[in-house]
Amino acid sequence: MSTNLKTTDPDNEAILERIRGKPLDPAVYNRIREQGAKITEEIRRQHGTLNIAVDLIRETREQCE
């Protein structure tokens, strides 16, 4: 699956600088959040909402009993 991330080289550089402790520019933060929301929506559109956590918890509990 291709996510087609559209961050620019300056965005990538800003992220690396953030990892090194420099504050992230609000514009970069907003672009990253918007792109993440688009990717999430695309995944939901293609696969629907997956709710597997409840089943996994129940399965784990059954194994412990």
Contact map, one row per residue, 1 for C-alpha under 8 A:
11100000000000000000000000000000000000000000000000000000000000000
11110000000000000000000000000000000000000000000000000000000000000
11111000000000000000000000000000000000100000000000000000000000000
01111100000000000000000000000000000000000000000000000000000000000
00111110000000000000000000000000001000000000000000000000000000000
00011111000000000000000000000000001000000000000000000000000000000
00001111101100000000000000000011000000000000000000000000000000000
00000111111100000000000000000000000000000000000000000000000000000
00000011111110000000000000000000000000000000000000000000000000000
00000001111111000000000000000000000000000000000000000000000000000
00000011111111100000000000010000000000000000000000000000000000000
00000011111111110000000000000000000000000000000000000000000000000
00000000111111111000000000000000000000000000000000000000000000000
00000000011111111100000110010000000000000000000000000000000000000
00000000001111111110000100000000000000000000000000000000000000000
00000000000111111111000000000000000000000000000000000000000000000
00000000000011111111111100000000000000000000000000000000000000000
00000000000001111111111100000000000000000000000000000000000000000
00000000000000111111110000000000000000000000000000000000000000000
00000000000000011111110000000000000000000000000000000000000000000
00000000000000001111111000000000000000000000000000000000000000000
00000000000000001111111100000000000000000000000000000000000000000
00000000000000001100111110000000000000000000000000000000000000000
00000000000001101100011111011000000000000000000000000000000000000
00000000000001000000001111111000000000000000000000000000000000000
00000000000000000000000111111100000000000000000000000000000000000
00000000000000000000000011111110000000000000000000000000000000000
00000000001001000000000111111111000000000000000000000000000000000
00000000000000000000000111111111100000000000000000000000000000000
00000000000000000000000001111111110000000000000000000000000000000
00000010000000000000000000111111111000000000000000000000000000000
00000010000000000000000000011111111100000000000000000000000000000
00000000000000000000000000001111111110000000000000000000000000000
00000000000000000000000000000111111111000000000000000000000000000
00001100000000000000000000000011111111100000000000000000000000000
00000000000000000000000000000001111111110000000000000000000000000
00000000000000000000000000000000111111111000000000000000000000000
00000000000000000000000000000000011111111100000000000000000000000
00100000000000000000000000000000001111111110000000000000000000000
00000000000000000000000000000000000111111111000000000000000000000
00000000000000000000000000000000000011111111100000000000000000000
00000000000000000000000000000000000001111111110000000000000000000
00000000000000000000000000000000000000111111111100000000000000000
00000000000000000000000000000000000000011111111110000000000000000
00000000000000000000000000000000000000001111111100000000000000000
00000000000000000000000000000000000000000111111100000000000000000
00000000000000000000000000000000000000000011111111000000000000000
00000000000000000000000000000000000000000011111111000000000000000
00000000000000000000000000000000000000000001001111100000000000000
00000000000000000000000000000000000000000000001111110000000000000
00000000000000000000000000000000000000000000000011111110000000000
00000000000000000000000000000000000000000000000001111111000000000
00000000000000000000000000000000000000000000000000111111100000000
00000000000000000000000000000000000000000000000000111111110000000
00000000000000000000000000000000000000000000000000111111111000000
00000000000000000000000000000000000000000000000000011111111100000
00000000000000000000000000000000000000000000000000001111111110000
00000000000000000000000000000000000000000000000000000111111111000
00000000000000000000000000000000000000000000000000000011111111100
00000000000000000000000000000000000000000000000000000001111111110
00000000000000000000000000000000000000000000000000000000111111111
00000000000000000000000000000000000000000000000000000000011111111
00000000000000000000000000000000000000000000000000000000001111111
00000000000000000000000000000000000000000000000000000000000111111
00000000000000000000000000000000000000000000000000000000000011111
